[in-house]
Amino acid sequence: MNNKKAIIQNEIAWDKGIFQVTNKLPFNSFDELDEKGREDFIRDKNAIEYSHTLETLIGGQTKVGFSITNFYEDIDSDKICEYSAKYFATKAIK
């Protein structure tokens, strides 16, 4: 999971070292657009970007009978990783 793009949309500010949160989670890129923006989005065949809460991701696994047996977070050289891991993965068995 990578929520950086969902919460930080101002890449110019980010590249200047300005941490500016612009969206809350969960996020759906299509919902943020007005009617014209949606028409352009569909015409250009863009992909809708979604984010999820930890509750839906991990809770969803346990609700359908999976047991979480391990959890892993990963970082890279992106500045956001100074604040939080960008990625995580669960190991689950049924």
PAGUTOR-262318 format. One line per 3 residues: number of its first residue (from 1); for each residue x, y, z of C-alpha. Coordinates in pm, 1 decimal, m for minus. Layout:
NUM) X/Y/Z; ...
//
This chain:
1) 0.0/0.0/0.0; 126.2/347.4/m79.7; m87.6/632.0/50.9
4) 166.5/906.5/m27.9; 6.0/991.6/m361.2; m338.9/989.3/m204.5
7) m259.9/1235.6/73.7; 1.0/1451.7/m99.1; m117.5/1581.4/m435.9
10) 100.9/1891.7/m459.1; 416.7/1733.6/m602.7; 577.1/2075.7/m670.2
13) 555.0/2169.5/m301.4; 671.0/1819.7/m204.6; 977.2/1847.8/m427.5
16) 1062.9/2173.5/m245.7; 1045.4/1995.1/90.2; 701.2/2127.8/181.9
19) 485.9/1860.5/343.8; 133.0/1967.2/251.3; m146.3/1718.1/311.5
22) m424.2/1778.2/60.6; m652.3/1475.9/97.7; m782.4/1257.4/375.7
25) m793.8/880.7/366.9; m964.1/685.1/228.0; m918.9/862.4/m103.2
28) m1072.1/816.5/m449.0; m915.7/1031.9/m722.1; m1235.9/1030.1/m929.0
31) m1446.6/1173.2/m644.0; m1225.0/1482.3/m626.2; m1314.9/1596.2/m980.1
34) m1590.3/1825.9/m1102.3; m1802.3/1728.7/m1405.2; m1552.9/1867.3/m1661.2
37) m1265.1/1699.8/m1480.1; m1449.3/1365.9/m1488.3; m1514.9/1400.6/m1861.2
40) m1144.4/1471.5/m1923.2; m1046.1/1187.1/m1692.9; m1262.4/936.8/m1883.3
43) m1159.3/1071.6/m2224.6; m790.0/1039.9/m2135.3; m848.2/685.6/m2000.4
46) m684.8/765.2/m1667.3; m680.0/509.9/m1388.1; m878.3/582.3/m1074.2
49) m652.3/576.8/m769.3; m790.5/448.1/m440.7; m650.1/437.4/m92.9
52) m781.7/233.6/194.4; m776.0/253.6/570.3; m583.5/m3.5/770.6
55) m918.6/m115.1/909.8; m1049.5/m209.5/565.1; m724.1/m370.2/454.1
58) m636.9/m572.1/762.7; m986.2/m597.1/907.2; m1116.2/m715.8/571.1
61) m870.0/m1004.3/572.7; m966.0/m1116.4/922.1; m1340.1/m1077.8/857.1
64) m1323.7/m1334.3/575.9; m1135.0/m1584.4/788.8; m768.1/m1509.1/733.0
67) m525.5/m1502.5/1024.9; m246.9/m1246.7/1004.0; 78.1/m1432.9/1072.7
70) 327.8/m1163.1/985.2; 352.5/m795.0/897.1; 623.6/m609.9/706.7
73) 683.5/m240.4/635.9; 921.3/m107.5/373.2; 1080.6/226.7/301.5
76) 1285.2/372.3/20.1; 1471.4/697.1/m38.4; 1152.0/905.1/m76.0
79) 1133.4/1191.6/175.7; 798.1/1065.4/308.1; 988.4/768.5/453.1
82) 1144.9/1005.1/705.4; 795.0/1019.1/857.8; 637.4/683.0/782.2
85) 691.8/368.6/581.4; 541.3/391.9/232.3; 457.9/26.7/188.9
88) 344.2/m263.5/398.0; 248.0/m623.0/344.4; 70.9/m882.5/551.7
91) 118.7/m1255.9/550.4; m213.9/m1425.9/609.3; m328.9/m1787.9/619.4
94) m676.3/m1936.3/603.3
//
